[in-house]
């Protein structure tokens, strides 16, 4: 099991990557045994498969013109599923925008996610998800919120951790550094997770930083930091579990660089063929997190994959139903534009809203 | 002459200035290899080299702040903020330094930088991709703020902006990036900053707009014409400095003015323009100067934009009210 001793063996400055299984899913250390039960491993596999299926479906809805821009998660799912396994109900999830499996584990519904990416703020209500923040588009800005939440958890003497996500590009923003520094100074229980998927839209990591890795950026702030194989569910789970315990036991923040690859486009508006090669994509395809987890399960005969097609069909049905629910969500109303700006609608906003209503009444149906 | 859209015209202006002036550099997020998320800088890196057209690390504040450094050291940086809503981390640099450096150093240092910002709604985008933040810049002493509405103007105004000795915020109406095509001269030309343009002459009502709202106003003018209302349309082109002369002349003639902006209402560009109308043409007014603006709300996500975005019919509705007043 991952412990302080393990952490000390993976100093970012040495640029070693913590990994437990190889590309085929075989343990790198033959004596290693997962701390997860067989059932938990099978569930993780199914959750990962579900996230991937949902992603493919979302891309397809987008292509059909039924959804606007969507940021696919393909290839990064192990980070999300492992996060979901570690996150407790009392913990906070501070997302960037590419952590689908973790959101689902927190209780966000697919319907809400689809609704959001269809262009309706109602998709950020997260009615069944406790302590889940909305998507944060301004890069890295959410991390300082996480440090603030962490301070509040300490102040209120709550044993809860804050899981905060950012991409590799986000580590260049001032907010990333300010958040690490604040969290360290305040001993805030924040687990910073950098999903290093190698590209910030078109910009490769080598043009983003001269650092040997991204975890090393935490060292100067005295934040325990580590580079982890983000496509290895077991490695991600063990480090995240350790980081959560570290945080809630009063030892402060941790920084985890999860090394992965964005298999899909940045968003559905993006075309990766403009800036990366087939060779690069193929090299990472070998490290696919689903394939590796499946390999582990197969080698250890934990599960029979004979019914996988039926399982995927069942997932698709469920995902379609969620998408239909998003499509059936009521029409966007004028009140939805004005209703949430303040606790009470100020008279000036009432006036502006009335002016538009007055226009509609007199426009003979024109919008 | 070539037929170009706004994207091509802006690319052409950058290309000309890069070729002509070795001190011009173009950088920002994804502007190099990818040629920008809107492809505005496409091909420029290949043509002019990666030391002159390049991707910077992802940090808007540093993009703006380094531009100041380059500018005071003799270069002409043209930087891109990828989307309107991403400029906010750079506001500290723009408001605290770029706009003030000339005054702070009593003219010893000036900041001839251009900050390009694709802006505005109506493109079915995610949050922070559809904003109209021009009032923040117009309100900041020391900045010039330019917004073209046609390919021809985009090229000439951008060349003027790059040649201007002071910092210019160059806002590009992304909604009409590819919607309008026009013949654009191949050669270099510039259009003076701070000069509005009368797009169509009229007698009954003056409409003042800029950016993507020009196209909506032009459609409204067609509706107005059908009802016998003659509209004079002014494309402001520069949010600051403001062309008082053109506004004065027009409103003194028509006596009625409607300002159309996508930006939120309160303390926005329309408020400033109405003040100018009051100062310059008060005794000619036949009706209260009127504004049709974005609401004082966050711009809604795509499904709510139908309420927020201003349609030609809504512009026509206001024009008729002014005429009937």
HADDOCK unambig.tbl for C-alpha pairs under 7 A between the chains (distance, minus, plus):
assign (segid A and resid 68 and name CA) (segid B and resid 124 and name CA) 6.65 0.50 0.50
assign (segid A and resid 69 and name CA) (segid B and resid 125 and name CA) 6.74 0.50 0.50
assign (segid A and resid 69 and name CA) (segid B and resid 126 and name CA) 6.94 0.50 0.50
assign (segid A and resid 119 and name CA) (segid B and resid 301 and name CA) 4.81 0.50 0.50
assign (segid A and resid 119 and name CA) (segid B and resid 302 and name CA) 4.64 0.50 0.50
assign (segid A and resid 119 and name CA) (segid B and resid 303 and name CA) 5.21 0.50 0.50
assign (segid A and resid 120 and name CA) (segid B and resid 301 and name CA) 5.70 0.50 0.50
assign (segid A and resid 120 and name CA) (segid B and resid 302 and name CA) 6.93 0.50 0.50
assign (segid A and resid 120 and name CA) (segid B and resid 303 and name CA) 5.76 0.50 0.50
assign (segid A and resid 121 and name CA) (segid B and resid 301 and name CA) 6.55 0.50 0.50
assign (segid A and resid 137 and name CA) (segid B and resid 127 and name CA) 6.94 0.50 0.50
assign (segid A and resid 137 and name CA) (segid B and resid 128 and name CA) 7.00 0.50 0.50
assign (segid A and resid 138 and name CA) (segid B and resid 86 and name CA) 6.32 0.50 0.50
assign (segid A and resid 169 and name CA) (segid B and resid 58 and name CA) 5.65 0.50 0.50
assign (segid A and resid 170 and name CA) (segid B and resid 58 and name CA) 6.63 0.50 0.50
assign (segid A and resid 172 and name CA) (segid B and resid 57 and name CA) 6.18 0.50 0.50
assign (segid A and resid 172 and name CA) (segid B and resid 58 and name CA) 5.51 0.50 0.50
assign (segid A and resid 172 and name CA) (segid B and resid 59 and name CA) 5.87 0.50 0.50
assign (segid A and resid 173 and name CA) (segid B and resid 58 and name CA) 6.24 0.50 0.50
assign (segid A and resid 173 and name CA) (segid B and resid 59 and name CA) 4.67 0.50 0.50
assign (segid A and resid 202 and name CA) (segid B and resid 30 and name CA) 5.79 0.50 0.50
assign (segid A and resid 202 and name CA) (segid B and resid 34 and name CA) 6.24 0.50 0.50
assign (segid A and resid 203 and name CA) (segid B and resid 30 and name CA) 6.18 0.50 0.50
assign (segid A and resid 203 and name CA) (segid B and resid 55 and name CA) 6.90 0.50 0.50
assign (segid A and resid 207 and name CA) (segid B and resid 57 and name CA) 6.68 0.50 0.50
assign (segid A and resid 208 and name CA) (segid B and resid 57 and name CA) 4.67 0.50 0.50
assign (segid A and resid 274 and name CA) (segid B and resid 34 and name CA) 6.22 0.50 0.50
assign (segid A and resid 275 and name CA) (segid B and resid 33 and name CA) 6.66 0.50 0.50
assign (segid A and resid 275 and name CA) (segid B and resid 34 and name CA) 6.45 0.50 0.50
assign (segid A and resid 332 and name CA) (segid B and resid 303 and name CA) 6.27 0.50 0.50
assign (segid A and resid 332 and name CA) (segid B and resid 304 and name CA) 5.94 0.50 0.50
assign (segid A and resid 334 and name CA) (segid B and resid 307 and name CA) 6.60 0.50 0.50
assign (segid A and resid 337 and name CA) (segid B and resid 300 and name CA) 6.19 0.50 0.50
assign (segid A and resid 337 and name CA) (segid B and resid 304 and name CA) 6.66 0.50 0.50
assign (segid A and resid 338 and name CA) (segid B and resid 297 and name CA) 6.44 0.50 0.50
assign (segid A and resid 341 and name CA) (segid B and resid 297 and name CA) 6.50 0.50 0.50
assign (segid A and resid 349 and name CA) (segid B and resid 296 and name CA) 6.73 0.50 0.50
assign (segid A and resid 352 and name CA) (segid B and resid 295 and name CA) 6.67 0.50 0.50
assign (segid A and resid 366 and name CA) (segid B and resid 313 and name CA) 6.64 0.50 0.50
assign (segid A and resid 367 and name CA) (segid B and resid 311 and name CA) 6.87 0.50 0.50
assign (segid A and resid 367 and name CA) (segid B and resid 313 and name CA) 6.93 0.50 0.50
